Amino acid sequence: MVSAQSSNLGKTYSLLVIKSFLIWTFTLAVCLLVVGFPLVVLMATVGCLLSIVLQSVMPVSAVLFVAGSLIMFNVMAVLIAAGVLTVKGVHPTEIKWLSWLHGEEEQMESTVYASCPLTCDIKI
């Protein structure tokens, strides 16, 4: 009975870790594409210049090599960052600015009208 419960807890914990890793991977990839757009433009510019320079050394595969390297660098950066956040135990639901990810609405402040301090307390 005890071993069955500990095995079930182990499966649950592993599923939570895998779920956290996948959510972090998705979130970081989206943030890289949306928020990191200037970084992507900078990497594309450097990639173009690097492929021009490498064209003299390896004429056929310079562009393929540079494009593959940049894509692999981005994928590895996202996976390593997601792994580090998962290992540290940071869950995406703990992050305040990720409320859009787990379906919670941001609390909007209620509107206070200018006349309310004068008229709200009057009782007829």
N, C-alpha and C positions, 0 to 999 in steps of 0.2 A: 504494500500500500504506500509506504513512504517512498520507495524508489519510483513508483509510478507518478507520484506528485512531483518529485524533483525532476524527472524527465520532462514532464509537461511544462514546468516552470522554465527549464532550459530551452525548450522549443519556443515558448512565448518570448523569452528574452532575445533569442536569436532573430525571431521575426521582427521584433521591435528595432533591433540594431540594423537589420537589412532595410526595413522601412525608413528609418531615419537616414541611412546612407543614400537611398534612392531619392528621398525628398530633398536632401542637401544637393545631390547631383543635379536634379532638375532645377532647383532654385538658383544655384550658382551658374548653370548654363544659361538660364533666362536672363539673369543679371549681367552676365558677360555680353550677351547679344544686345540687350536693351540699353543698359546704363553704360556699358563699356564700349559703346560705339566709337568714340574717339580713339580708344586703344586699338580697336580692330582696324580702323583706317590707318593708324600709325604702323601697325604690323603689316598691312598690305603694302604700304609705301616702302617699308624696309625690305619686304619680300621681293618687290619688283626690282629694287636696286640691287639686291643680293643676287637675284637670278640673272641680271645683266652682267654683273661681275663674274659669276660662275659660268656664264655662257662660253667664255674663252677656254675654260678648263675642261668642262664636260658639255659639249655642244648639244647633245640630244636630250639629256635628262636633267638639265639645270632647273628648269621651271617645275618639273615634276618633283624633284628633290626638295626644292624650297617650299613649294605648296604643301607637300606631305609633312615636312618638318614643322611648318607653322600650325597645321591642323593637329598634328600629334602633340605639339607643345601646349595648345589650348585644351585638348582633351585630358592630357596628363595633369595640367594645372587644376582643372575642375575636379578630377578624380582624387588627387592628392589632398586638395582643400576639403572636399567632402569627407574623405577618410579621417583627416585630422579632427574635424569638427565632430564626427561620430565617435571617435576614440576618446575625445575629451568629455563626451557625454552631453554635449550641447544639443538639445532637441529643438527643431524648428518652431514648436509651439511656444518656446520660452522667449523667442525674439519678438520684441514689440513691433518693429516695422514690418514683420511678415504676417500681419493680420489678414492680408488678402489671400495668403496661401491656405490657411486653415478655416476660411469661411466666416470669420468674425468681422462684424462691422466695427468701424471706428466710431467711438462715441462722439456724436456731434453736440456742440454746445447749443443750449436752447437760446432763442432770440429774446433779448430784453429790449423792449421799446423805450424810447426816450421819455414818454409820458407815464410809464408804469410807476416810477417812484412817487409821482404826484397823485395818481388816481387809483392805484391798486389797493391801497389800504382803506379807501372810502367805502363804507357800508351804508346802504340806504335802508 
